[in-house]
């Protein structure tokens, strides 16, 4: 019993630390053992010791921090360089696009100027084409597949700003293998070639019309010259220009005698199209002049469809029987047959005349007159202006005549010439008068 009492006295238990964990209705008890306390304290001590050791190491080795900061600086610098490079590349692309856009705009402006020039030519060319058509002049037939000037004008009407602008907007969608400038060059080259083709066809047509008008005028002039009529040559040929007061002979060895001078002015630019238009205008004007002259001169027939009963020259006189000169030709005609003026002019005689009976004489200019004798009736009066083919009287047998007929004379400066030359020339000129 004594031992039991000692145990209770000397066997006193140490105080235990209990950790109570309550969660709702549940309560848990955890006894904190000494070894747990030692373990936590040791862990904290190791962590503190490691932290102090790392801090001391970093403090002792500050070059590591510098290296880290330098690396970060390099990374930042490389990043900024990359951004600058991309920005520069973007600027180059933007600048190239702006340059390409300016190039496209310049080419569009050039095409529009060409188009405007073609449109401005249409008015000049259209009026000349109308004159050529009225004159019956046609250009040499073009080969199949070629475009005539009229077709070119119609096609020019379809070349508007909207037809040129769409290719420009489409340039932004050029493929990877073709940039905007290359695509612009290709598209505008096609349009430029098309416009040049139109201009070339226009020039060919103008040159053909000029050649046709000149050829017709030359042929008519040659026919009229055979009758003694000299038509003024009004062809627009190039002439040598001389400075007023300066003769060609004054220039020897490239030196000019006498003083010359003046402000320097750039030479005038040669415009082939306008020069061609001027040549065509001159050729048509010359042709019109030749035709007007042919219409005014006596190249017609006073009694169309009637046969000739007596020719020009010496013949036996029908009343005396001896040789006499016949100053005209006689056409078979019944009394009352209309007698036509063979050319335009002005009546200078309309009445009875010795030997001619009732006579009408017309002045055609250039010293040429025509006489119509033995008329049964006169339908014009002195001073009256007569047109070619106008009826001036009726056939008859007045005056010194054996029967009804038309006596027709052509006189140059008062002297009788053979009317048959004018009649033959008139037959040839008829082809070029219509």
Buried (B, 14 or more C-beta within 10 A) or exposed (E): EEEEEEEEEEEEEEEEEEEEEEEEEEEEEEEEEEEEEEEEEEEEEEEEEEEEEEEEEEEEEEEEEEEEEEEEEEEEEEEEEEEEEEEEEEEEEEEEBEEBBEBBEEBBEEBBEBBEEBBEBBEBBEEBBEBBEEBBBEBEEBEEEEBBBBEBBEBBEEBEEEEBEEBBEEBEEBEEEEBBBBBBBEBBEEBBEEBEBBBBBBBBBBBBBBBBBBBBBBBBBEBBEEBEBEBEEBBBEEEEEEEEEEEEEEEEEEEEEEEEEEEEEEEEEEEEBEBBBBBBBBBBBBBBBBBEBBBBBBBBBBBEEBEBBBEBEEEEEEEEEEEEEBBBBBBBBEBEBBBBBBBBBBBEBBEEBEEBBBBBBBBBEBEBBBBBBBBBBBBBEEEBEBEBBBEBBBBBBBBBBEBBBBBBBBBBEEEBBBBBBBBBBBEBBEEBBE
